[in-house]
Amino acid sequence: FERDLLAATLEEMTRSGGDVVAVRFHMRMPLGDSSLLFLTWDGEVFRPLDLVSLPTNEQIVLADTSDVWASMW
């Protein structure tokens, strides 16, 4: 997936190919740009995520979406 702001590449999918496990993002502007807002889902609400303060090459889970639909009802 490519847009002006970013490119996203599917890195890993489930064996069935039905779900995405890992995505690599390439941003075409600095992550600290004030026009960007990154969010993480904690199972109840979205929370801001400061990507600039994360260690380089650290993998993080942005959201466990396995129960997202259940949490909306």
C-alpha atoms as an extended CHARMM CRD file, in Angstrom:
* protein
*
        73  EXT
         1         1  PHE       CA              0.0000000000        0.0000000000        0.0000000000  PROA      1               0.0000000000
         2         2  GLU       CA              1.4760000000        3.3760000000       -0.9800000000  PROA      2               0.0000000000
         3         3  ARG       CA              0.3400000000        6.9260000000       -0.4600000000  PROA      3               0.0000000000
         4         4  ASP       CA              2.0850000000       10.2840000000       -0.4260000000  PROA      4               0.0000000000
         5         5  LEU       CA              2.7140000000       10.0550000000        3.3250000000  PROA      5               0.0000000000
         6         6  LEU       CA              3.7220000000        6.4100000000        3.7180000000  PROA      6               0.0000000000
         7         7  ALA       CA              4.2730000000        2.9730000000        2.2650000000  PROA      7               0.0000000000
         8         8  ALA       CA              3.0500000000       -0.1200000000        4.1330000000  PROA      8               0.0000000000
         9         9  THR       CA              4.3270000000       -3.6080000000        3.3440000000  PROA      9               0.0000000000
        10        10  LEU       CA              2.7290000000       -6.7800000000        4.7040000000  PROA      10              0.0000000000
        11        11  GLU       CA              5.5660000000       -8.6810000000        6.3830000000  PROA      11              0.0000000000
        12        12  GLU       CA              3.6820000000      -11.6020000000        7.9190000000  PROA      12              0.0000000000
        13        13  MET       CA              0.2030000000      -13.0670000000        7.6220000000  PROA      13              0.0000000000
        14        14  THR       CA             -1.5500000000      -15.9550000000        9.3350000000  PROA      14              0.0000000000
        15        15  ARG       CA             -1.2090000000      -19.3580000000        7.7120000000  PROA      15              0.0000000000
        16        16  SER       CA             -4.7090000000      -19.0300000000        6.2580000000  PROA      16              0.0000000000
        17        17  GLY       CA             -3.8190000000      -15.6240000000        4.8220000000  PROA      17              0.0000000000
        18        18  GLY       CA             -6.8980000000      -14.1130000000        6.4330000000  PROA      18              0.0000000000
        19        19  ASP       CA             -5.1830000000      -11.8420000000        8.9440000000  PROA      19              0.0000000000
        20        20  VAL       CA             -2.1240000000       -9.6250000000        8.9900000000  PROA      20              0.0000000000
        21        21  VAL       CA              0.3890000000      -10.3300000000       11.7570000000  PROA      21              0.0000000000
        22        22  ALA       CA              3.1090000000       -7.7720000000       10.9440000000  PROA      22              0.0000000000
        23        23  VAL       CA              3.3550000000       -4.6610000000        8.7650000000  PROA      23              0.0000000000
        24        24  ARG       CA              6.4420000000       -2.5710000000        7.9390000000  PROA      24              0.0000000000
        25        25  PHE       CA              5.7990000000        1.1540000000        7.4890000000  PROA      25              0.0000000000
        26        26  HSD       CA              8.0390000000        3.6170000000        5.6820000000  PROA      26              0.0000000000
        27        27  MET       CA              7.1390000000        7.2160000000        6.4810000000  PROA      27              0.0000000000
        28        28  ARG       CA              8.0630000000        9.9430000000        4.0270000000  PROA      28              0.0000000000
        29        29  MET       CA              8.2510000000       12.6140000000        6.7360000000  PROA      29              0.0000000000
        30        30  PRO       CA              9.8070000000       12.7010000000       10.2230000000  PROA      30              0.0000000000
        31        31  LEU       CA              7.8610000000       10.7240000000       12.8380000000  PROA      31              0.0000000000
        32        32  GLY       CA              8.0640000000       13.6980000000       15.1790000000  PROA      32              0.0000000000
        33        33  ASP       CA              6.2170000000       16.0030000000       12.7550000000  PROA      33              0.0000000000
        34        34  SER       CA              3.4330000000       17.7780000000       14.6760000000  PROA      34              0.0000000000
        35        35  SER       CA              0.9080000000       17.0320000000       11.9100000000  PROA      35              0.0000000000
        36        36  LEU       CA              1.0780000000       13.2820000000       12.6610000000  PROA      36              0.0000000000
        37        37  LEU       CA             -0.8950000000       11.4330000000       15.3140000000  PROA      37              0.0000000000
        38        38  PHE       CA             -0.1290000000        7.7890000000       16.0670000000  PROA      38              0.0000000000
        39        39  LEU       CA             -2.5110000000        5.7820000000       18.2490000000  PROA      39              0.0000000000
        40        40  THR       CA             -2.3800000000        2.4520000000       20.0260000000  PROA      40              0.0000000000
        41        41  TRP       CA             -5.4080000000        0.4190000000       21.1480000000  PROA      41              0.0000000000
        42        42  ASP       CA             -5.2370000000       -0.8350000000       24.7460000000  PROA      42              0.0000000000
        43        43  GLY       CA             -8.3540000000       -3.0020000000       24.5160000000  PROA      43              0.0000000000
        44        44  GLU       CA            -10.6760000000       -0.2450000000       25.6990000000  PROA      44              0.0000000000
        45        45  VAL       CA             -9.6130000000        3.0550000000       24.1500000000  PROA      45              0.0000000000
        46        46  PHE       CA             -7.1560000000        4.4890000000       21.6540000000  PROA      46              0.0000000000
        47        47  ARG       CA             -4.1770000000        6.2170000000       23.2580000000  PROA      47              0.0000000000
        48        48  PRO       CA             -1.5330000000        8.5000000000       21.7160000000  PROA      48              0.0000000000
        49        49  LEU       CA              1.7850000000        6.8120000000       20.9410000000  PROA      49              0.0000000000
        50        50  ASP       CA              5.0720000000        8.7220000000       20.8410000000  PROA      50              0.0000000000
        51        51  LEU       CA              7.0280000000        6.7960000000       18.1980000000  PROA      51              0.0000000000
        52        52  VAL       CA             10.0040000000        9.1530000000       18.4320000000  PROA      52              0.0000000000
        53        53  SER       CA             10.7460000000        8.0230000000       21.9920000000  PROA      53              0.0000000000
        54        54  LEU       CA             10.7290000000        4.2920000000       21.1620000000  PROA      54              0.0000000000
        55        55  PRO       CA             14.0760000000        2.4910000000       20.8040000000  PROA      55              0.0000000000
        56        56  THR       CA             15.1870000000        1.9350000000       17.1990000000  PROA      56              0.0000000000
        57        57  ASN       CA             14.1910000000       -1.4430000000       15.7140000000  PROA      57              0.0000000000
        58        58  GLU       CA             11.9530000000       -2.3110000000       18.6570000000  PROA      58              0.0000000000
        59        59  GLN       CA              8.8130000000       -4.1720000000       17.6340000000  PROA      59              0.0000000000
        60        60  ILE       CA              5.6060000000       -3.0750000000       19.3270000000  PROA      60              0.0000000000
        61        61  VAL       CA              2.0190000000       -4.2430000000       19.1650000000  PROA      61              0.0000000000
        62        62  LEU       CA             -0.1370000000       -1.2890000000       18.1330000000  PROA      62              0.0000000000
        63        63  ALA       CA             -3.3300000000       -3.1960000000       18.8490000000  PROA      63              0.0000000000
        64        64  ASP       CA             -4.5190000000       -6.7080000000       19.5560000000  PROA      64              0.0000000000
        65        65  THR       CA             -7.4450000000       -6.6360000000       17.1810000000  PROA      65              0.0000000000
        66        66  SER       CA             -8.6380000000      -10.1530000000       17.9770000000  PROA      66              0.0000000000
        67        67  ASP       CA            -11.4070000000       -8.7470000000       20.1920000000  PROA      67              0.0000000000
        68        68  VAL       CA            -11.9630000000       -5.2920000000       18.6690000000  PROA      68              0.0000000000
        69        69  TRP       CA            -15.4670000000       -6.0760000000       17.3910000000  PROA      69              0.0000000000
        70        70  ALA       CA            -16.4970000000       -7.5540000000       20.7420000000  PROA      70              0.0000000000
        71        71  SER       CA            -15.3010000000       -4.4590000000       22.5930000000  PROA      71              0.0000000000
        72        72  MET       CA            -17.4780000000       -2.1920000000       20.4250000000  PROA      72              0.0000000000
        73        73  TRP       CA            -20.7600000000       -3.6530000000       21.6090000000  PROA      73              0.0000000000
